[in-house]
Amino acid sequence: MSLPVRRPLTNRQVKAVRGDRALDLPDELVTEEPLEVRVAWRGPSSPVAITMRTPGHDFELAVGFLLSEGIVGAASWVRSVVYCRPDGAEQDLNVVTVHLDRPIDLALRRAVPVSASCGVCGTATLDQLADRCGPLPEGPALPLRVLLGLPERLRREQPLFERSGGLHGAGIFDHRGEPVVVREDIGRHNAVDKIVGWAALDGGLPLRECVLVVSGRVSFEIVQKAAVAGIPVIVAVSAASSLAVETADRLGICLVGFARGDRANIYSHAERLDLTEPSAPLSVD
């Protein structure tokens, strides 16, 4: 029997106001559905968390979440990832089980649903995060003109946003401004978790010569996920929170906000940027 298809966009008829007219038109909405993440080691699976997400790249999301929250210590712990139901009955594309090669501390799991807008901070304090990740080492400086062109480049790599206008984007780019991987989701933190999970499953962690670009604001959980993945530079279209800046500063991450056109605010570790280059962004044509 074929599995039901989970689509990232949902079709719906709307009453659209166009000037002095009201028209019945088709529209595409961002799909929002729960994903239950479970873990298993030599026995039945156990629930870890439920997050609201946009279907797509669910295995990456599950693995990225477990790594970002410190529930799984390394990508090498993951043996396989499957869709399943807790009772072993017919598969369900809203339940993912990550099979591990060792036991974990289930006291770290999340017992309540997580909305797509809030993120999950499994690390209780900044001290604990610093102990887990440590300061990132020095690396090549990112040219300023490349940095300023990244938000527009991310936008061009978001096909679902172009159709719906309701998705966050996160992308990994190299120091030439070329995209490595881009993911979209209704939740900012989910989009980043999908990237971390992609790198983990592909054997690409840590991402020490890459830049993380996000379409919205940056709060603590985004910096947390970047730190776990070893990403030294974060570029955001919108603002950064005080705790995000404090965390980035402590962990050696260059955090840039309000990157729009030829402007940006550099909140921490500007030495990771080459500010001697012309500030005009690279053309993305």
The 8 nearest C-alpha neighbors of each residue, nearest first, counted from 0:
[[1, 2, 3, 89, 90, 91, 4, 88],
 [2, 0, 3, 4, 90, 89, 91, 92],
 [1, 3, 4, 0, 90, 92, 91, 89],
 [4, 2, 5, 1, 92, 91, 0, 90],
 [3, 5, 6, 2, 92, 1, 54, 7],
 [6, 4, 54, 3, 7, 92, 55, 93],
 [5, 7, 8, 4, 54, 9, 30, 55],
 [8, 6, 30, 54, 53, 29, 55, 5],
 [9, 7, 29, 30, 28, 6, 27, 10],
 [8, 10, 28, 27, 30, 29, 11, 6],
 [11, 9, 27, 26, 28, 8, 25, 12],
 [12, 10, 26, 25, 27, 13, 9, 28],
 [11, 13, 25, 24, 26, 23, 14, 10],
 [14, 12, 24, 23, 15, 25, 11, 26],
 [13, 15, 23, 22, 21, 24, 16, 12],
 [14, 16, 22, 21, 13, 23, 17, 24],
 [15, 17, 21, 20, 18, 22, 14, 19],
 [18, 16, 20, 19, 21, 15, 22, 14],
 [17, 19, 20, 16, 21, 15, 22, 14],
 [18, 20, 17, 21, 16, 22, 15, 14],
 [21, 19, 17, 18, 16, 22, 15, 14],
 [20, 22, 16, 15, 17, 14, 23, 19],
 [23, 21, 15, 14, 24, 20, 16, 17],
 [22, 24, 14, 13, 15, 12, 21, 25],
 [23, 25, 13, 12, 22, 14, 15, 26],
 [26, 24, 12, 11, 13, 10, 27, 23],
 [25, 27, 11, 10, 12, 13, 24, 28],
 [28, 26, 10, 9, 163, 8, 11, 29],
 [29, 27, 9, 8, 163, 30, 10, 26],
 [28, 30, 8, 165, 7, 9, 31, 163],
 [31, 29, 8, 7, 53, 9, 28, 32],
 [30, 32, 53, 52, 51, 29, 33, 185],
 [33, 31, 51, 52, 53, 30, 34, 54],
 [34, 32, 51, 50, 52, 93, 49, 35],
 [33, 35, 93, 50, 49, 94, 51, 36],
 [34, 36, 49, 94, 48, 95, 93, 37],
 [35, 37, 95, 48, 47, 61, 96, 46],
 [38, 36, 46, 96, 47, 45, 44, 95],
 [39, 37, 97, 44, 96, 45, 98, 46],
 [38, 40, 44, 98, 43, 99, 42, 97],
 [41, 39, 99, 42, 102, 98, 101, 100],
 [42, 40, 39, 43, 100, 101, 99, 102],
 [41, 43, 40, 39, 44, 45, 98, 38],
 [44, 42, 39, 45, 41, 40, 85, 38],
 [43, 45, 39, 38, 37, 42, 85, 46],
 [44, 46, 37, 38, 39, 47, 43, 85],
 [47, 45, 37, 48, 36, 38, 44, 35],
 [48, 46, 108, 37, 109, 36, 45, 110],
 [49, 47, 109, 36, 35, 46, 110, 108],
 [48, 50, 35, 112, 34, 113, 36, 33],
 [51, 49, 113, 34, 33, 112, 114, 52],
 [50, 52, 33, 115, 114, 32, 34, 31],
 [53, 51, 31, 32, 185, 115, 33, 50],
 [52, 54, 31, 184, 30, 7, 185, 32],
 [55, 53, 7, 5, 52, 6, 57, 56],
 [54, 56, 57, 53, 7, 6, 5, 184],
 [57, 55, 59, 58, 60, 193, 54, 182],
 [58, 56, 60, 55, 59, 61, 54, 95],
 [59, 57, 61, 60, 56, 62, 80, 95],
 [60, 58, 196, 193, 197, 62, 57, 56],
 [59, 61, 193, 57, 63, 192, 58, 62],
 [62, 60, 58, 64, 59, 63, 36, 57],
 [63, 61, 196, 65, 59, 64, 60, 66],
 [196, 64, 62, 192, 195, 60, 66, 65],
 [63, 65, 67, 61, 62, 192, 66, 60],
 [66, 64, 70, 62, 71, 68, 63, 67],
 [65, 67, 71, 69, 63, 64, 68, 70],
 [68, 66, 224, 64, 69, 65, 63, 227],
 [67, 69, 121, 65, 66, 70, 64, 122],
 [70, 68, 66, 71, 67, 72, 65, 122],
 [69, 71, 65, 68, 107, 66, 72, 103],
 [72, 70, 66, 69, 65, 73, 76, 103],
 [71, 73, 69, 66, 70, 74, 76, 65],
 [74, 72, 75, 76, 71, 66, 77, 199],
 [73, 75, 199, 76, 77, 200, 72, 66],
 [74, 76, 73, 77, 78, 199, 100, 72],
 [75, 77, 74, 100, 99, 73, 78, 101],
 [78, 76, 99, 75, 74, 79, 98, 100],
 [77, 79, 99, 98, 100, 76, 80, 97],
 [80, 78, 98, 77, 97, 81, 99, 96],
 [81, 79, 97, 96, 98, 58, 95, 82],
 [82, 80, 96, 95, 83, 97, 79, 58],
 [83, 81, 95, 94, 92, 90, 91, 96],
 [82, 84, 90, 91, 94, 95, 81, 96],
 [83, 85, 87, 86, 90, 91, 88, 94],
 [84, 86, 87, 83, 44, 88, 43, 45],
 [87, 85, 84, 88, 83, 43, 89, 44],
 [86, 88, 84, 85, 83, 89, 90, 43],
 [89, 87, 86, 84, 90, 83, 85, 91],
 [90, 88, 91, 84, 87, 83, 86, 2],
 [91, 89, 83, 84, 82, 88, 92, 2],
 [90, 92, 93, 83, 94, 84, 82, 89],
 [91, 93, 94, 82, 90, 83, 5, 95],
 [92, 94, 34, 91, 35, 33, 95, 82],
 [95, 93, 35, 92, 83, 91, 34, 82],
 [96, 94, 82, 36, 81, 83, 37, 35],
 [97, 95, 37, 38, 81, 80, 36, 82],
 [96, 98, 80, 38, 79, 37, 39, 99],
 [99, 97, 39, 79, 78, 38, 40, 80],
 [100, 98, 77, 78, 40, 76, 101, 39],
 [99, 101, 76, 78, 40, 77, 98, 102],
 [102, 100, 99, 40, 103, 76, 41, 77],
 [103, 101, 40, 104, 100, 99, 39, 41],
 [104, 102, 105, 101, 70, 71, 40, 99],
 [103, 105, 106, 107, 102, 70, 108, 71],
 [104, 106, 107, 108, 103, 47, 70, 45],
 [105, 107, 104, 108, 109, 103, 70, 47],
 [108, 106, 105, 104, 70, 109, 121, 69],
 [109, 107, 47, 105, 106, 110, 48, 70],
 [108, 110, 48, 47, 111, 107, 49, 121],
 [109, 111, 48, 108, 47, 112, 49, 46],
 [112, 110, 109, 113, 48, 49, 50, 47],
 [113, 111, 49, 50, 114, 48, 110, 51],
 [114, 112, 50, 49, 51, 111, 115, 119],
 [113, 115, 51, 116, 117, 50, 112, 118],
 [114, 116, 186, 51, 117, 52, 185, 113],
 [117, 115, 186, 114, 118, 187, 185, 188],
 [116, 118, 114, 115, 119, 113, 186, 188],
 [119, 117, 188, 116, 220, 120, 115, 113],
 [118, 120, 121, 220, 117, 113, 68, 188],
 [121, 119, 122, 220, 118, 68, 123, 219],
 [120, 122, 68, 119, 123, 107, 69, 109],
 [123, 121, 120, 124, 68, 128, 127, 69],
 [122, 124, 121, 127, 120, 125, 128, 126],
 [125, 123, 126, 127, 122, 128, 129, 121],
 [124, 126, 128, 127, 129, 246, 123, 122],
 [127, 125, 129, 124, 128, 130, 123, 131],
 [126, 128, 130, 124, 125, 129, 131, 122],
 [129, 127, 131, 125, 130, 126, 132, 122],
 [128, 130, 133, 126, 132, 131, 127, 125],
 [131, 129, 127, 128, 132, 133, 126, 125],
 [132, 130, 128, 129, 133, 127, 227, 69],
 [133, 131, 129, 130, 227, 128, 226, 134],
 [132, 134, 129, 130, 131, 250, 135, 128],
 [135, 133, 250, 251, 136, 132, 249, 129],
 [134, 136, 251, 250, 133, 231, 137, 229],
 [137, 135, 134, 138, 251, 231, 207, 229],
 [138, 136, 135, 139, 271, 231, 251, 140],
 [137, 139, 140, 136, 208, 271, 207, 231],
 [140, 138, 141, 271, 137, 208, 174, 272],
 [141, 139, 272, 271, 273, 142, 138, 270],
 [140, 142, 272, 273, 174, 143, 271, 139],
 [143, 141, 273, 145, 144, 272, 276, 140],
 [142, 144, 146, 145, 274, 278, 273, 276],
 [143, 145, 280, 278, 147, 279, 146, 142],
 [146, 144, 142, 148, 143, 147, 176, 281],
 [147, 145, 143, 149, 148, 144, 142, 141],
 [148, 146, 280, 144, 145, 149, 261, 258],
 [147, 149, 280, 145, 281, 146, 151, 150],
 [148, 150, 152, 146, 151, 147, 153, 176],
 [151, 149, 153, 152, 148, 154, 236, 212],
 [152, 150, 154, 153, 149, 148, 155, 283],
 [151, 153, 149, 155, 150, 154, 283, 148],
 [154, 152, 150, 156, 151, 155, 149, 170],
 [155, 153, 151, 156, 157, 152, 150, 168],
 [156, 154, 152, 153, 157, 151, 158, 161],
 [155, 157, 153, 154, 158, 152, 181, 178],
 [158, 156, 154, 160, 155, 159, 161, 153],
 [159, 157, 161, 160, 156, 162, 155, 154],
 [160, 158, 162, 161, 157, 163, 166, 183],
 [161, 159, 164, 163, 166, 162, 157, 158],
 [160, 162, 158, 159, 164, 163, 157, 154],
 [163, 161, 159, 160, 164, 158, 27, 165],
 [162, 164, 160, 165, 27, 161, 28, 159],
 [165, 163, 160, 161, 166, 162, 159, 29],
 [166, 164, 163, 160, 29, 185, 167, 28],
 [167, 165, 185, 160, 184, 183, 164, 168],
 [168, 166, 184, 187, 183, 185, 214, 186],
 [167, 169, 183, 214, 213, 182, 190, 166],
 [170, 168, 213, 212, 182, 190, 181, 191],
 [169, 171, 181, 212, 180, 211, 182, 172],
 [170, 172, 211, 179, 180, 210, 178, 209],
 [173, 171, 178, 210, 179, 177, 209, 176],
 [172, 174, 209, 176, 175, 177, 210, 178],
 [175, 173, 176, 141, 209, 172, 145, 210],
 [176, 174, 173, 177, 145, 172, 142, 141],
 [175, 177, 174, 173, 145, 172, 149, 178],
 [176, 178, 172, 173, 175, 179, 174, 152],
 [179, 177, 172, 180, 171, 176, 173, 170],
 [178, 180, 172, 171, 177, 173, 181, 170],
 [179, 181, 171, 170, 178, 182, 194, 172],
 [182, 180, 170, 169, 171, 156, 183, 179],
 [181, 183, 190, 169, 168, 170, 194, 193],
 [184, 182, 168, 190, 167, 166, 169, 157],
 [185, 183, 53, 190, 186, 166, 167, 189],
 [184, 186, 166, 53, 167, 52, 115, 187],
 [187, 185, 115, 189, 184, 116, 188, 52],
 [188, 186, 190, 189, 167, 191, 185, 184],
 [187, 189, 191, 190, 186, 118, 192, 221],
 [190, 188, 192, 186, 191, 187, 193, 184],
 [189, 191, 184, 193, 183, 187, 188, 182],
 [190, 192, 194, 188, 193, 189, 169, 195],
 [193, 191, 63, 189, 195, 60, 194, 64],
 [194, 192, 60, 59, 196, 190, 191, 195],
 [193, 195, 197, 191, 192, 196, 198, 182],
 [196, 194, 63, 192, 198, 197, 193, 199],
 [63, 195, 197, 59, 62, 199, 193, 194],
 [198, 196, 194, 59, 200, 195, 199, 193],
 [197, 199, 203, 201, 195, 196, 200, 204],
 [200, 198, 196, 202, 74, 201, 197, 204],
 [199, 201, 197, 202, 198, 196, 74, 59],
 [202, 200, 198, 199, 203, 197, 204, 196],
 [203, 201, 199, 200, 204, 198, 74, 197],
 [202, 204, 198, 201, 199, 205, 206, 200],
 [205, 203, 206, 198, 199, 202, 228, 229],
 [204, 206, 229, 228, 207, 203, 230, 198],
 [207, 205, 230, 229, 204, 209, 208, 228],
 [206, 208, 230, 229, 205, 209, 231, 138],
 [209, 207, 206, 173, 138, 210, 230, 139],
 [210, 208, 173, 206, 172, 207, 230, 171],
 [209, 211, 232, 172, 171, 233, 173, 212],
 [210, 212, 233, 171, 170, 234, 232, 213],
 [213, 211, 234, 170, 169, 235, 233, 210],
 [214, 212, 169, 235, 215, 168, 234, 170],
 [213, 215, 168, 236, 167, 235, 169, 212],
 [216, 214, 237, 236, 213, 235, 217, 167],
 [215, 217, 237, 238, 239, 235, 218, 236],
 [218, 216, 239, 221, 238, 240, 243, 235],
 [217, 219, 243, 240, 220, 221, 239, 216],
 [218, 220, 243, 222, 221, 242, 223, 217],
 [219, 221, 223, 222, 218, 120, 224, 118],
 [222, 220, 224, 223, 219, 218, 217, 188],
 [223, 221, 225, 219, 224, 220, 226, 243],
 [224, 222, 220, 226, 221, 225, 219, 227],
 [223, 225, 67, 227, 221, 226, 222, 220],
 [226, 224, 222, 228, 230, 227, 223, 229],
 [227, 225, 229, 223, 228, 224, 230, 222],
 [226, 228, 224, 225, 229, 67, 132, 223],
 [227, 229, 225, 205, 226, 230, 206, 204],
 [228, 230, 205, 226, 206, 207, 227, 225],
 [229, 231, 207, 225, 206, 228, 226, 232],
 [230, 232, 252, 207, 253, 229, 135, 210],
 [233, 231, 253, 210, 252, 230, 254, 211],
 [234, 232, 211, 254, 212, 210, 255, 253],
 [235, 233, 212, 255, 256, 211, 254, 213],
 [236, 234, 256, 213, 237, 212, 214, 255],
 [235, 237, 257, 258, 214, 215, 256, 259],
 [238, 236, 216, 257, 215, 235, 256, 239],
 [237, 239, 216, 256, 257, 217, 240, 236],
 [240, 238, 217, 216, 218, 256, 243, 241],
 [239, 241, 243, 218, 242, 244, 217, 238],
 [240, 242, 244, 243, 245, 239, 218, 219],
 [243, 241, 245, 244, 240, 219, 246, 218],
 [242, 244, 219, 218, 240, 246, 241, 245],
 [245, 243, 247, 241, 242, 246, 248, 266],
 [244, 246, 242, 248, 243, 247, 241, 249],
 [247, 245, 243, 249, 244, 248, 242, 250],
 [246, 248, 252, 244, 250, 249, 245, 251],
 [249, 247, 245, 267, 246, 251, 250, 244],
 [250, 248, 246, 247, 251, 245, 134, 252],
 [249, 251, 134, 247, 248, 252, 246, 135],
 [250, 252, 134, 135, 248, 249, 247, 268],
 [253, 251, 247, 231, 232, 250, 254, 248],
 [252, 254, 268, 232, 267, 269, 231, 233],
 [253, 255, 233, 267, 266, 232, 252, 265],
 [256, 254, 265, 234, 264, 266, 233, 235],
 [255, 257, 235, 264, 238, 258, 237, 236],
 [256, 258, 237, 236, 263, 238, 259, 264],
 [259, 257, 263, 236, 256, 262, 235, 147],
 [258, 260, 262, 257, 261, 236, 263, 147],
 [259, 261, 262, 147, 258, 280, 148, 263],
 [260, 262, 279, 259, 147, 278, 280, 263],
 [263, 261, 259, 260, 258, 264, 257, 147],
 [262, 264, 258, 257, 256, 259, 265, 255],
 [265, 263, 256, 255, 257, 266, 258, 262],
 [266, 264, 255, 267, 254, 269, 263, 256],
 [267, 265, 254, 255, 264, 244, 253, 268],
 [266, 268, 253, 248, 254, 269, 265, 247],
 [269, 267, 253, 270, 271, 252, 251, 248],
 [268, 270, 271, 272, 267, 253, 265, 266],
 [269, 271, 268, 272, 273, 140, 253, 274],
 [270, 272, 140, 269, 268, 253, 141, 273],
 [273, 271, 141, 140, 270, 269, 274, 142],
 [272, 274, 142, 140, 275, 141, 143, 276],
 [275, 273, 276, 143, 272, 142, 277, 278],
 [274, 276, 273, 277, 143, 142, 278, 272],
 [275, 277, 274, 143, 142, 273, 278, 144],
 [278, 276, 279, 144, 275, 143, 274, 280],
 [279, 277, 144, 143, 280, 276, 261, 147],
 [278, 280, 144, 277, 261, 281, 147, 143],
 [281, 279, 144, 148, 147, 145, 278, 282],
 [280, 282, 148, 144, 145, 283, 279, 147],
 [281, 283, 284, 280, 148, 279, 152, 145],
 [284, 282, 152, 281, 148, 151, 280, 155],
 [283, 282, 281, 152, 155, 151, 148, 280]]
